[in-house]
Every structure is written in structure tokens, then in C-alpha cells.
Amino acid sequence: STISSVISGNGRVNQLGLGTTILTASNTFSGPTVVSAGTLVISSYGSLSGAGLTTVSTGGTLQNNGLIAGLTTINEGGTLTGNGGSFDNLTIEGGSALLWNVNSFTNSTTGWDQLSAQSLDLADLSSTNRLTIRIAGTSGAVSGQSLYSFAFLNFSNNITGFDASNFTINSSNFIAGPNLPAGIWSLTAMSNVGGGGALTLNYTAVPEPSAYALFCIGAVVILVIYRRRAAPRPAASSVACLPPRGL
């Protein structure tokens, strides 16, 4: 369902059930927002500006395409997604998930999901209680690079508790374009000179085994030929032809 009227006052919003609720207005209510099940969508024109706590619990999904003020916490079992959405303060706890959609490796404006936060807290993550990044979509046509990088979660002030080993990348729902070599995904945190930075997903193309094997065989053949040509030739020996004894 879609709610286009403004929600105001001291009330609260609870997203229950398996459906999807879309908020399109600039909502000013000061109470909490709880996503316990289903999906709550803040549209690109919508906002939660009342600065109440926003919490996503197990089984719930928050899709932020707009603005959420105050503190937002993605608890264990909750999922965060969205494109163009911003947060004041975002806390992501271990055992949660982030759904990242991509439709083009080369269009930095609309090619992939990008979220932002003033501050980003990842201190609850650990190597045994990770954040899973689920990648969905396709690369589209690519330009032949060996490395593609995607800033998907920007932070303007500070980041707390980042460690790449505390993340799991699941790309089972990603489909490579026809001219994209097979590759591996990795995660880094980039810092800006003036402060802030971004979490960045990286795709590194890996040569196909057959092409790599041919390259290695070719290199060995060249090395053997070079060594043979460079090896010194044995000196010519003289052989004396003597007549048989007794003649």
C-alpha cells in the first residue's frame, strides 16, 4: 500500500505482515519506526524527519530512497536496501544483510544503488557475526577494464568498526554481461582527504584458465628457445685418420 498523506504528532509507525508499505510524504511524527516484517519503503520524495528511532528487526526490510533523520539501526536478521537514500546516523549490526542492486558497471549516476549517512557505525560486526552484502542484477556492457569499483555507502563524518573480514559477499544473484570476464568481489573502505569516505565494492576480472594456460605455455617455449640460442656450442674436434697397423 502507498501512504501519501503526512504522518505527524507523537505516534509511531509499525510495519507488520509480509506486504510492502510505501511512504511518499515528508513525515514529521516523533515516535519510533519499527519494521518487524515485510518491506517499508521511503520514496525518493518521502522522509522521516521527526528524528525518532528507526529499527529494522528480523524478517523486516527497509528500503530508503529518501531521508531518514535520527538513528537508524539494522538489527540481526534485518535487511537494508535503497538508492539515493540518506541517513543521519546509521548502525548496522552483525547478522543483518544489505541488498545491493546493479544494472550497469559503467553508469555511475544510475548504474547501481548508492546510500549515504552522516555517521556509520559497524562496531557490532565481527568475523563470526557478519554483515552479508547480497549483490543482485547485471553488469551490462563493459569497457574491458580489469577492475571496477562501486561506492555504495558514503559517510560524510566518520565510520566506526570497519574490518573487511567482517563482511560476506553473496553474488549468487549477479549475472555477468556477455563480455565481462569471470571475476571476484571484494570490499574496501575509501577515505576522502577532507573527511568522510565510502564503502566500496570492487570487481576484479580473472583471466580464464585456458587463456592463462596458453600464456604460461607460450612463455615456457620462448624461454626454452632463448636458452638454446644462448647456450655455447661445443668446440669442433679434430680426428686423425691413421692407416691400419701392419701396412
C-alpha positions as CSV (number, residue, x, y, z in Angstrom):
1,S,0.0,0.0,0.0
2,T,1.0,3.6,-0.5
3,I,0.5,6.3,2.1
4,S,0.8,9.8,0.6
5,S,-0.6,11.8,3.5
6,V,1.7,13.3,6.1
7,I,2.1,11.4,9.4
8,S,2.6,13.8,12.2
9,G,2.3,14.1,16.0
10,N,3.7,11.8,18.7
11,G,2.6,8.5,17.1
12,R,4.7,5.6,15.8
13,V,4.8,3.5,12.6
14,N,5.0,-0.3,12.7
15,Q,5.5,-2.2,9.5
16,L,3.8,-5.6,10.1
17,G,2.9,-8.5,7.8
18,L,4.6,-9.6,4.6
19,G,3.5,-6.8,2.3
20,T,5.1,-3.5,1.3
21,T,4.2,-0.1,2.5
22,I,5.4,3.0,0.6
23,L,5.6,6.4,2.4
24,T,5.8,9.3,-0.1
25,A,5.3,12.3,2.1
26,S,7.6,14.3,4.4
27,N,6.5,12.8,7.6
28,T,7.2,14.6,10.9
29,F,6.0,12.3,13.6
30,S,8.4,12.0,16.5
31,G,7.7,8.4,17.6
32,P,9.7,5.3,16.6
33,T,9.5,3.5,13.3
34,V,9.8,-0.3,13.6
35,V,10.0,-2.7,10.6
36,S,9.1,-6.1,12.0
37,A,8.2,-7.9,8.8
38,G,7.6,-7.1,5.1
39,T,9.1,-4.0,3.5
40,L,8.9,-0.4,4.4
41,V,9.8,2.0,1.5
42,I,10.7,5.6,1.9
43,S,10.2,7.0,-1.6
44,S,12.6,9.4,-3.2
45,Y,10.2,12.3,-2.3
46,G,9.5,10.9,1.2
47,S,11.2,11.3,4.6
48,L,11.1,10.5,8.2
49,S,12.2,13.9,9.6
50,G,10.9,13.6,13.1
51,A,14.2,12.2,14.4
52,G,12.5,9.2,16.1
53,L,14.3,5.9,16.3
54,T,14.1,3.7,13.2
55,T,14.6,0.0,13.8
56,V,14.6,-3.0,11.4
57,S,14.1,-6.3,13.1
58,T,14.4,-9.9,12.0
59,G,12.4,-10.5,8.8
60,G,12.0,-6.8,8.0
61,T,13.4,-4.8,5.1
62,L,13.9,-1.1,5.0
63,Q,14.3,0.4,1.5
64,N,15.4,4.0,1.9
65,N,15.2,6.1,-1.3
66,G,14.6,9.4,0.7
67,L,15.7,10.8,4.0
68,I,15.7,9.3,7.5
69,A,16.6,11.6,10.4
70,G,17.7,10.4,13.8
71,L,19.2,7.0,14.5
72,T,18.5,4.0,12.2
73,T,19.6,0.5,13.4
74,I,19.5,-2.6,11.2
75,N,19.3,-5.4,13.7
76,E,20.3,-9.1,13.2
77,G,18.0,-10.7,10.6
78,G,17.0,-7.3,9.2
79,T,17.8,-6.1,5.6
80,L,18.7,-2.7,4.3
81,T,18.4,-1.6,0.7
82,G,17.7,1.5,-1.3
83,N,19.1,4.0,-3.8
84,G,19.6,7.7,-3.2
85,G,18.6,7.4,0.4
86,S,20.4,9.2,3.2
87,F,20.6,8.8,7.0
88,D,21.6,11.0,9.9
89,N,23.2,8.1,11.8
90,L,23.2,4.5,10.6
91,T,24.1,1.5,12.8
92,I,24.4,-1.9,11.1
93,E,24.6,-4.9,13.4
94,G,26.0,-8.4,12.9
95,G,23.8,-11.0,11.2
96,S,22.0,-8.4,9.1
97,A,22.0,-8.0,5.3
98,L,22.4,-5.3,2.7
99,L,20.8,-5.8,-0.7
100,W,22.8,-4.0,-3.4
101,N,21.3,-3.8,-6.9
102,V,23.4,-3.0,-10.0
103,N,22.3,-2.7,-13.7
104,S,25.4,-1.1,-15.2
105,F,29.1,-1.2,-14.4
106,T,29.8,2.0,-16.3
107,N,26.9,4.4,-15.4
108,S,28.0,6.0,-12.2
109,T,24.7,8.0,-12.0
110,T,22.0,5.3,-12.2
111,G,24.0,2.1,-12.6
112,W,24.0,0.9,-9.0
113,D,22.4,1.6,-5.6
114,Q,24.1,4.3,-3.6
115,L,23.2,5.2,0.0
116,S,24.7,7.8,2.4
117,A,25.0,8.6,6.1
118,Q,26.5,11.3,8.2
119,S,28.0,8.7,10.5
120,L,28.2,4.9,10.1
121,D,28.6,2.5,13.0
122,L,29.8,-1.1,12.2
123,A,31.2,-1.8,15.7
124,D,28.9,-4.7,16.3
125,L,30.2,-6.7,13.3
126,S,32.7,-9.5,13.8
127,S,34.2,-12.4,11.9
128,T,31.6,-14.7,13.4
129,N,28.7,-12.2,13.2
130,R,29.0,-10.6,9.8
131,L,27.1,-8.3,7.5
132,T,26.1,-10.1,4.3
133,I,26.1,-8.0,1.2
134,R,23.7,-9.6,-1.4
135,I,24.5,-8.5,-4.9
136,A,21.7,-8.6,-7.5
137,G,21.5,-7.6,-11.1
138,T,23.9,-7.5,-14.0
139,S,27.0,-5.7,-15.2
140,G,25.5,-4.7,-18.6
141,A,28.0,-3.8,-21.3
142,V,31.5,-3.2,-20.0
143,S,34.6,-1.4,-21.3
144,G,37.2,-4.1,-20.9
145,Q,38.7,-3.0,-17.6
146,S,40.2,-5.5,-15.3
147,L,38.9,-3.6,-12.2
148,Y,35.6,-2.0,-11.5
149,S,34.8,-0.1,-8.2
150,F,31.5,1.0,-6.9
151,A,31.0,3.4,-3.9
152,F,27.7,2.2,-2.5
153,L,27.6,3.6,1.1
154,N,29.0,7.0,1.6
155,F,29.7,8.6,5.0
156,S,30.3,12.3,5.4
157,N,31.6,12.4,9.0
158,N,33.1,9.2,10.4
159,I,33.0,5.4,10.3
160,T,33.4,3.1,13.3
161,G,34.4,-0.5,13.4
162,F,35.2,-1.2,9.7
163,D,37.0,-4.5,9.0
164,A,36.7,-6.2,5.6
165,S,36.8,-9.6,7.2
166,N,33.5,-8.9,9.0
167,F,31.6,-8.9,5.7
168,T,30.3,-11.7,3.5
169,I,29.7,-11.0,-0.2
170,N,27.0,-13.2,-1.8
171,S,26.9,-12.7,-5.6
172,S,24.7,-15.7,-6.5
173,N,22.0,-13.4,-8.0
174,F,24.5,-11.4,-10.1
175,I,24.6,-12.1,-13.8
176,A,27.8,-11.1,-15.7
177,G,27.4,-9.4,-19.1
178,P,28.4,-11.2,-22.3
179,N,31.8,-9.6,-22.4
180,L,32.6,-9.5,-18.7
181,P,35.3,-12.0,-17.7
182,A,34.7,-14.1,-14.6
183,G,36.0,-12.3,-11.5
184,I,35.9,-11.9,-7.8
185,W,34.2,-9.4,-5.5
186,S,36.0,-7.6,-2.6
187,L,35.2,-4.8,-0.2
188,T,37.3,-1.7,0.8
189,A,36.7,1.5,2.8
190,M,37.8,4.6,0.9
191,S,38.6,7.8,2.8
192,N,38.4,11.3,1.5
193,V,41.1,13.9,2.1
194,G,38.7,16.4,3.7
195,G,36.9,13.8,5.8
196,G,34.3,11.1,5.2
197,G,34.6,8.4,2.6
198,A,32.7,5.4,1.3
199,L,32.4,1.6,1.5
200,T,33.3,0.4,-2.0
201,L,32.6,-2.9,-3.7
202,N,35.3,-4.0,-6.2
203,Y,35.1,-6.5,-9.1
204,T,38.4,-7.8,-10.3
205,A,38.4,-9.7,-13.6
206,V,40.3,-13.0,-13.5
207,P,41.7,-14.5,-16.8
208,E,40.1,-17.7,-18.0
209,P,42.2,-20.8,-17.1
210,S,42.6,-21.7,-20.8
211,A,43.9,-18.3,-21.7
212,Y,46.2,-18.3,-18.6
213,A,47.5,-21.7,-19.5
214,L,48.2,-20.7,-23.1
215,F,50.1,-17.7,-21.8
216,C,52.2,-19.9,-19.5
217,I,53.0,-22.4,-22.2
218,G,54.0,-19.6,-24.6
219,A,56.3,-18.1,-22.0
220,V,58.0,-21.5,-21.4
221,V,58.5,-22.1,-25.1
222,I,60.1,-18.7,-25.6
223,L,62.3,-19.3,-22.6
224,V,63.5,-22.7,-23.9
225,I,64.2,-21.2,-27.4
226,Y,66.2,-18.4,-25.8
227,R,68.2,-20.7,-23.7
228,R,69.1,-22.9,-26.6
229,R,70.2,-20.0,-28.7
230,A,72.2,-18.6,-25.8
231,A,73.9,-21.9,-24.9
232,P,77.6,-22.1,-26.0
233,R,78.3,-24.6,-28.9
234,P,80.9,-27.3,-28.3
235,A,84.3,-26.7,-29.9
236,A,85.0,-28.7,-33.1
237,S,87.3,-31.7,-32.5
238,S,90.0,-32.9,-35.0
239,V,90.1,-36.6,-35.9
240,A,93.2,-38.1,-37.3
241,C,92.8,-40.9,-39.8
242,L,95.7,-43.3,-39.3
243,P,96.5,-46.2,-41.5
244,P,95.9,-49.7,-40.1
245,R,98.8,-51.2,-38.3
246,G,101.0,-53.5,-40.3
247,L,100.7,-51.6,-43.6
